[in-house]
Amino acid sequence: MAKKVSDLLREWDGLTKKHREHLVKHKFSNKFAVVSKDLDGLFDEYKTYTKMMSDQSKVVESLKSQVVALAGALGKKLKARLIATKKEKEEGLDTLDDFCRCITHESDEVDPKLLGKEWAEMWKESKGKNKALHAIILDDSKMIPLLKKLADEAKKFDGFAAKQGIANTLLNRKTEMDIRPDIAKNIKSLSSWQDKKAAEEVSAFLKNFEKNLNAAIF
C-alpha cells in the first residue's frame, strides 16, 4: 500500500533537522513540502466525490430506465387505442422511440436535465400532428414528475462532478506547477554543497519523494 504524502513528509522533517545547517546556509527551498501538505486532503476530496459520482450515476441511470419503460407503456396504450388511425399509431410509436433513443445512447444523447423540455415540445407538436399521441400524453400523470426527478438527480451528479474536477485540477496544478519544479530546483542546488554525503542523502530523498508522489495520491 502506498504511503500517504504526509508519511513521506515526516521523513523530510527528520532530514531537515539533521541537515538544518546546510539547508539554511544554501537557502534551500521548502516550498515543495509546504505545498505537499495539502495533497492528502485534496485526494480525499477527489476520492469522496468520485464515489458520490458513481453512486449518483446509478440513481440517474435507474431513472432513465424508468422513463424508457414508461414511454414503452404509453406506446402500448397508443397501439391499443381504438380510435387512433394506423398512421397515428405508427408515427406516434416512432416519436416515442426517438425520445427513448435520446436516453439510451442510440443517437445523440440529450442532457437528462433537458428531457422534460423535450417531452413538453413533443407533446406540443403532437397536438397538431398526431391527436392520438397527444391524447395519450395528456392522459399520463407519471412522466412529467419522473422527468423532473431525473433532472434533479442529474443536477446532483453534475455538482459532484464539478467538485471532483476542482480537486483533481488542484492536485495536478500543485504537483506539476509547484512541487515538481521546486524539487528539480533543489536537486540542482545540491551541487554547490561542500558536504557531498549530506547532499547525496537529501538528493536521494527528493528523487524518491518525486517518484512516490503519484503512487501516494493516485
C-alpha positions, 0 to 999 in steps of 0.5 A, a space after each residue: 500500500 502506498 504511503 500517504 504524502 504526509 508519511 513521506 513528509 515526516 521523513 523530510 522533517 527528520 532530514 531537515 533537522 539533521 541537515 538544518 545547517 546546510 539547508 539554511 546556509 544554501 537557502 534551500 527551498 521548502 516550498 515543495 513540502 509546504 505545498 505537499 501538505 495539502 495533497 492528502 486532503 485534496 485526494 480525499 476530496 477527489 476520492 469522496 466525490 468520485 464515489 458520490 459520482 458513481 453512486 449518483 450515476 446509478 440513481 440517474 441511470 435507474 431513472 432513465 430506465 424508468 422513463 424508457 419503460 414508461 414511454 414503452 407503456 404509453 406506446 402500448 396504450 397508443 397501439 391499443 387505442 381504438 380510435 387512433 388511425 394506423 398512421 397515428 399509431 405508427 408515427 406516434 410509436 416512432 416519436 416515442 422511440 426517438 425520445 427513448 433513443 435520446 436516453 439510451 445512447 442510440 443517437 445523440 444523447 440529450 442532457 437528462 436535465 433537458 428531457 422534460 423540455 423535450 417531452 413538453 415540445 413533443 407533446 406540443 407538436 403532437 397536438 397538431 400532428 398526431 391527436 392520438 399521441 397527444 391524447 395519450 400524453 395528456 392522459 399520463 400523470 407519471 412522466 412529467 414528475 419522473 422527468 423532473 426527478 431525473 433532472 434533479 438527480 442529474 443536477 446532483 451528479 453534475 455538482 459532484 462532478 464539478 467538485 471532483 474536477 476542482 480537486 483533481 485540477 488542484 492536485 495536478 496544478 500543485 504537483 506539476 506547477 509547484 512541487 515538481 519544479 521546486 524539487 528539480 530546483 533543489 536537486 540542482 542546488 545540491 551541487 554547490 554543497 561542500 558536504 557531498 554525503 549530506 547532499 547525496 542523502 537529501 538528493 536521494 530523498 527528493 528523487 524518491 519523494 518525486 517518484 512516490 508522489 503519484 503512487 501516494 495520491 493516485 
